[in-house]
Amino acid sequence: MVSTRTCILSTSEGGIEYLLVGRDEPVTVFAHGLAGSISTTRPFGSGVPGRQAYFHFRGHGASSSPESAWTYTALADELDAVATHVDATRALGVSMGAGAIAHLLERVPDRFERIVLALPAVLDTPRTDVALERLLEMGRFADEHDVDGVFELLLLEQPGEHRDDPVVRNWCMDQAHTIVRTDVSRALRTIPHATAVHDRRSLQAVQAQVLVLGQEDDPAHPLWVSREIADLIPNARLEVLPAGGILWSHRARVRELVRDFLA
């Protein structure tokens, strides 16, 4: 199937918007981060063989925003629904999306054959760091419909050398509008306090080949989480990118790593 039009997958919790592109096998499902989207996740799939399935978690894009709580269990269910629908045997998740994959792997360790976990942010202990405080403050701005306040916080999360880049500033403003003007703001009330898995040791049962992408000097995605995941999963490989923004300064390298790993 080759299309630039999204489809809606019906589930008991509502519709999930997804896009399927490419040809033949294998099929890789891509899970975005908080306030992310199909379009912001597609750079990770550049050059990946087979078909790629991109989707929007609840409250994002045209996906439904059910009344049930925003939890990693709910996110993992949505990921699994799309993966099952398109027969995906591989998965890539970014930040919150990586957490959703980890949660699904805790339930079903052999769910995927190859997995990329990009910038995982949390394991089995709630966050207590500066990044948590920033997320909670962002939630307060979102509740007040303060787009500029959210924008400034998002900009502070970007590498200093890129904060004046018009592309980066436009991205932050787009993200701010998404957070304030959609139900994504609800996620900021629960996801920052949530853990991706109940017990990190459960990841030791995962036998799939796993690529973990971490980044130095990224408080929102602590490097120790990436290192811990890579240590726990028997067939995991850790790649640590320098500071500078995984898709700002290092986009070409990230694409190369993902493409070669999923080849």
One Martini backbone bead per residue (centre of mass of N, CA, C, O) as a GRO file, in nm:
protein
  263
    1MET     BB    1   0.094   0.037   0.025
    2VAL     BB    2   0.041   0.370  -0.124
    3SER     BB    3   0.016   0.666   0.082
    4THR     BB    4  -0.097   1.007   0.204
    5ARG     BB    5  -0.337   0.885   0.349
    6THR     BB    6  -0.528   0.859   0.609
    7CYS     BB    7  -0.651   0.645   0.863
    8ILE     BB    8  -0.908   0.466   1.054
    9LEU     BB    9  -0.894   0.293   1.357
   10SER     BB   10  -1.109   0.089   1.519
   11THR     BB   11  -1.196   0.104   1.866
   12SER     BB   12  -1.313   0.090   2.190
   13GLU     BB   13  -1.171   0.399   2.227
   14GLY     BB   14  -1.158   0.456   1.920
   15GLY     BB   15  -0.983   0.638   1.696
   16ILE     BB   16  -0.692   0.572   1.479
   17GLU     BB   17  -0.451   0.743   1.327
   18TYR     BB   18  -0.306   0.641   1.005
   19LEU     BB   19   0.003   0.562   0.815
   20LEU     BB   20   0.078   0.393   0.503
   21VAL     BB   21   0.402   0.313   0.374
   22GLY     BB   22   0.524   0.157   0.110
   23ARG     BB   23   0.676  -0.177   0.057
   24ASP     BB   24   0.631  -0.458   0.172
   25GLU     BB   25   0.869  -0.620   0.355
   26PRO     BB   26   0.864  -0.507   0.639
   27VAL     BB   27   0.688  -0.386   0.930
   28THR     BB   28   0.686  -0.055   1.073
   29VAL     BB   29   0.627   0.100   1.379
   30PHE     BB   30   0.550   0.444   1.476
   31ALA     BB   31   0.619   0.630   1.785
   32HIS     BB   32   0.549   0.909   1.934
   33GLY     BB   33   0.559   1.186   2.116
   34LEU     BB   34   0.480   1.434   2.300
   35ALA     BB   35   0.321   1.631   2.065
   36GLY     BB   36   0.342   1.468   1.832
   37SER     BB   37   0.372   1.310   1.499
   38ILE     BB   38   0.380   1.191   1.196
   39SER     BB   39   0.572   1.412   1.077
   40THR     BB   40   0.792   1.398   1.317
   41THR     BB   41   0.853   1.077   1.260
   42ARG     BB   42   0.939   1.028   0.957
   43PRO     BB   43   1.254   1.073   0.964
   44PHE     BB   44   1.310   0.783   1.091
   45GLY     BB   45   1.205   0.631   0.804
   46SER     BB   46   1.434   0.696   0.627
   47GLY     BB   47   1.515   0.412   0.429
   48VAL     BB   48   1.324   0.209   0.529
   49PRO     BB   49   1.226  -0.091   0.478
   50GLY     BB   50   0.931  -0.131   0.351
   51ARG     BB   51   0.685  -0.065   0.576
   52GLN     BB   52   0.521   0.227   0.723
   53ALA     BB   53   0.371   0.298   1.046
   54TYR     BB   54   0.185   0.576   1.131
   55PHE     BB   55   0.070   0.744   1.438
   56HIS     BB   56  -0.187   0.856   1.666
   57PHE     BB   57  -0.234   0.928   1.958
   58ARG     BB   58  -0.425   1.026   2.178
   59GLY     BB   59  -0.517   1.362   2.101
   60HIS     BB   60  -0.391   1.328   1.822
   61GLY     BB   61  -0.487   1.460   1.566
   62ALA     BB   62  -0.756   1.235   1.456
   63SER     BB   63  -0.768   1.112   1.714
   64SER     BB   64  -0.904   1.014   1.975
   65SER     BB   65  -1.039   1.134   2.314
   66PRO     BB   66  -1.070   0.965   2.564
   67GLU     BB   67  -1.171   0.950   2.903
   68SER     BB   68  -0.953   0.793   2.964
   69ALA     BB   69  -0.656   0.755   3.083
   70TRP     BB   70  -0.325   0.863   3.069
   71THR     BB   71  -0.137   0.580   2.988
   72TYR     BB   72   0.082   0.330   2.912
   73THR     BB   73  -0.136   0.124   2.868
   74ALA     BB   74  -0.299   0.281   2.657
   75LEU     BB   75  -0.066   0.328   2.458
   76ALA     BB   76   0.003   0.027   2.412
   77ASP     BB   77  -0.272  -0.048   2.294
   78GLU     BB   78  -0.251   0.135   2.045
   79LEU     BB   79   0.006   0.022   1.930
   80ASP     BB   80  -0.096  -0.273   1.906
   81ALA     BB   81  -0.334  -0.220   1.716
   82VAL     BB   82  -0.167  -0.120   1.478
   83ALA     BB   83   0.037  -0.352   1.454
   84THR     BB   84  -0.178  -0.568   1.400
   85HIS     BB   85  -0.319  -0.441   1.151
   86VAL     BB   86  -0.018  -0.428   0.983
   87ASP     BB   87   0.191  -0.651   1.066
   88ALA     BB   88   0.406  -0.575   1.274
   89THR     BB   89   0.771  -0.656   1.355
   90ARG     BB   90   0.836  -0.353   1.409
   91ALA     BB   91   0.984  -0.082   1.620
   92LEU     BB   92   0.943   0.279   1.687
   93GLY     BB   93   1.035   0.502   1.961
   94VAL     BB   94   0.962   0.830   2.105
   95SER     BB   95   0.985   0.854   2.415
   96MET     BB   96   0.678   0.792   2.479
   97GLY     BB   97   0.690   0.568   2.260
   98ALA     BB   98   0.909   0.404   2.406
   99GLY     BB   99   0.736   0.351   2.658
  100ALA     BB  100   0.513   0.192   2.512
  101ILE     BB  101   0.694  -0.037   2.418
  102ALA     BB  102   0.796  -0.126   2.695
  103HIS     BB  103   0.516  -0.199   2.804
  104LEU     BB  104   0.455  -0.416   2.591
  105LEU     BB  105   0.708  -0.594   2.654
  106GLU     BB  106   0.626  -0.668   2.941
  107ARG     BB  107   0.380  -0.838   2.834
  108VAL     BB  108   0.536  -0.892   2.532
  109PRO     BB  109   0.853  -0.977   2.463
  110ASP     BB  110   0.785  -1.101   2.147
  111ARG     BB  111   0.640  -0.878   1.965
  112PHE     BB  112   0.927  -0.809   1.839
  113GLU     BB  113   1.223  -0.827   1.638
  114ARG     BB  114   1.263  -0.508   1.608
  115ILE     BB  115   1.408  -0.223   1.799
  116VAL     BB  116   1.353   0.132   1.861
  117LEU     BB  117   1.487   0.348   2.123
  118ALA     BB  118   1.415   0.690   2.145
  119LEU     BB  119   1.456   0.871   2.410
  120PRO     BB  120   1.417   0.759   2.681
  121ALA     BB  121   1.262   0.877   3.004
  122VAL     BB  122   1.147   0.604   3.148
  123LEU     BB  123   1.070   0.355   3.384
  124ASP     BB  124   0.997   0.246   3.729
  125THR     BB  125   1.041   0.553   3.813
  126PRO     BB  126   0.958   0.838   3.911
  127ARG     BB  127   0.991   1.156   3.851
  128THR     BB  128   1.234   1.425   4.011
  129ASP     BB  129   1.316   1.639   3.812
  130VAL     BB  130   1.347   1.921   3.627
  131ALA     BB  131   1.174   1.816   3.390
  132LEU     BB  132   0.920   1.776   3.555
  133GLU     BB  133   0.872   2.071   3.633
  134ARG     BB  134   0.840   2.163   3.339
  135LEU     BB  135   0.592   1.991   3.271
  136LEU     BB  136   0.408   2.108   3.491
  137GLU     BB  137   0.426   2.398   3.391
  138MET     BB  138   0.312   2.337   3.113
  139GLY     BB  139   0.036   2.246   3.218
  140ARG     BB  140  -0.042   2.522   3.336
  141PHE     BB  141  -0.029   2.677   3.071
  142ALA     BB  142  -0.236   2.505   2.922
  143ASP     BB  143  -0.477   2.565   3.116
  144GLU     BB  144  -0.430   2.889   3.033
  145HIS     BB  145  -0.368   2.919   2.723
  146ASP     BB  146  -0.035   2.953   2.706
  147VAL     BB  147   0.158   2.956   2.438
  148ASP     BB  148   0.414   3.120   2.515
  149GLY     BB  149   0.489   2.956   2.766
  150VAL     BB  150   0.531   2.687   2.620
  151PHE     BB  151   0.737   2.783   2.415
  152GLU     BB  152   0.963   2.862   2.616
  153LEU     BB  153   1.000   2.578   2.734
  154LEU     BB  154   1.069   2.434   2.470
  155LEU     BB  155   1.315   2.608   2.400
  156LEU     BB  156   1.485   2.527   2.657
  157GLU     BB  157   1.516   2.219   2.551
  158GLN     BB  158   1.699   2.330   2.351
  159PRO     BB  159   1.974   2.386   2.210
  160GLY     BB  160   2.142   2.677   2.225
  161GLU     BB  161   2.245   2.679   1.914
  162HIS     BB  162   1.913   2.654   1.813
  163ARG     BB  163   1.715   2.888   1.928
  164ASP     BB  164   1.746   3.087   1.657
  165ASP     BB  165   1.621   2.891   1.477
  166PRO     BB  166   1.347   2.899   1.281
  167VAL     BB  167   1.281   2.597   1.278
  168VAL     BB  168   1.279   2.557   1.585
  169ARG     BB  169   1.073   2.778   1.658
  170ASN     BB  170   0.842   2.666   1.487
  171TRP     BB  171   0.826   2.396   1.626
  172CYS     BB  172   0.761   2.504   1.910
  173MET     BB  173   0.499   2.649   1.826
  174ASP     BB  174   0.349   2.405   1.720
  175GLN     BB  175   0.360   2.249   1.987
  176ALA     BB  176   0.213   2.459   2.159
  177HIS     BB  177  -0.054   2.449   2.007
  178THR     BB  178  -0.106   2.150   2.051
  179ILE     BB  179  -0.115   2.155   2.362
  180VAL     BB  180  -0.336   2.387   2.403
  181ARG     BB  181  -0.563   2.305   2.155
  182THR     BB  182  -0.561   2.019   2.280
  183ASP     BB  183  -0.571   1.707   2.456
  184VAL     BB  184  -0.267   1.695   2.529
  185SER     BB  185  -0.286   1.846   2.801
  186ARG     BB  186  -0.378   1.594   2.966
  187ALA     BB  187  -0.103   1.445   2.972
  188LEU     BB  188   0.038   1.653   3.177
  189ARG     BB  189  -0.118   1.520   3.435
  190THR     BB  190   0.024   1.210   3.405
  191ILE     BB  191   0.285   1.126   3.245
  192PRO     BB  192   0.510   1.259   3.431
  193HIS     BB  193   0.424   1.035   3.670
  194ALA     BB  194   0.484   0.800   3.498
  195THR     BB  195   0.550   0.463   3.414
  196ALA     BB  196   0.646   0.234   3.174
  197VAL     BB  197   0.713   0.025   3.402
  198HIS     BB  198   0.702  -0.188   3.679
  199ASP     BB  199   0.968  -0.375   3.593
  200ARG     BB  200   1.275  -0.366   3.455
  201ARG     BB  201   1.339  -0.680   3.459
  202SER     BB  202   1.140  -0.760   3.226
  203LEU     BB  203   1.346  -0.687   2.987
  204GLN     BB  204   1.516  -0.958   3.003
  205ALA     BB  205   1.300  -1.118   2.810
  206VAL     BB  206   1.411  -0.976   2.569
  207GLN     BB  207   1.526  -1.105   2.235
  208ALA     BB  208   1.547  -0.879   2.070
  209GLN     BB  209   1.660  -0.645   1.862
  210VAL     BB  210   1.818  -0.347   2.006
  211LEU     BB  211   1.797   0.010   1.969
  212VAL     BB  212   1.958   0.268   2.156
  213LEU     BB  213   1.886   0.622   2.182
  214GLY     BB  214   2.099   0.862   2.303
  215GLN     BB  215   2.172   1.175   2.496
  216GLU     BB  216   2.350   1.432   2.575
  217ASP     BB  217   2.235   1.677   2.762
  218ASP     BB  218   1.915   1.556   2.837
  219PRO     BB  219   1.683   1.604   3.074
  220ALA     BB  220   1.424   1.477   2.933
  221HIS     BB  221   1.650   1.232   2.852
  222PRO     BB  222   1.806   1.040   3.039
  223LEU     BB  223   2.087   0.851   2.992
  224TRP     BB  224   2.041   0.629   3.209
  225VAL     BB  225   1.800   0.498   3.070
  226SER     BB  226   1.943   0.393   2.820
  227ARG     BB  227   2.158   0.227   2.969
  228GLU     BB  228   1.968   0.041   3.127
  229ILE     BB  229   1.825  -0.088   2.889
  230ALA     BB  230   2.084  -0.200   2.752
  231ASP     BB  231   2.154  -0.383   3.002
  232LEU     BB  232   1.886  -0.557   3.016
  233ILE     BB  233   1.894  -0.621   2.718
  234PRO     BB  234   2.063  -0.865   2.565
  235ASN     BB  235   2.021  -0.736   2.241
  236ALA     BB  236   2.149  -0.456   2.302
  237ARG     BB  237   2.221  -0.124   2.161
  238LEU     BB  238   2.422   0.161   2.221
  239GLU     BB  239   2.362   0.507   2.121
  240VAL     BB  240   2.551   0.807   2.164
  241LEU     BB  241   2.472   1.131   2.137
  242PRO     BB  242   2.543   1.429   2.115
  243ALA     BB  243   2.490   1.723   2.175
  244GLY     BB  244   2.216   1.904   1.970
  245GLY     BB  245   2.004   1.723   1.866
  246ILE     BB  246   1.886   1.445   1.714
  247LEU     BB  247   1.728   1.638   1.470
  248TRP     BB  248   1.944   1.866   1.426
  249SER     BB  249   2.260   1.773   1.435
  250HIS     BB  250   2.186   1.428   1.387
  251ARG     BB  251   2.005   1.327   1.152
  252ALA     BB  252   2.189   1.161   0.963
  253ARG     BB  253   2.286   0.959   1.180
  254VAL     BB  254   2.012   0.850   1.264
  255ARG     BB  255   1.923   0.743   0.992
  256GLU     BB  256   2.156   0.547   0.959
  257LEU     BB  257   2.107   0.374   1.210
  258VAL     BB  258   1.815   0.289   1.147
  259ARG     BB  259   1.850   0.177   0.863
  260ASP     BB  260   2.065  -0.041   0.931
  261PHE     BB  261   1.901  -0.188   1.156
  262LEU     BB  262   1.630  -0.227   0.955
  263ALA     BB  263   1.758  -0.388   0.699
   0.00000   0.00000   0.00000
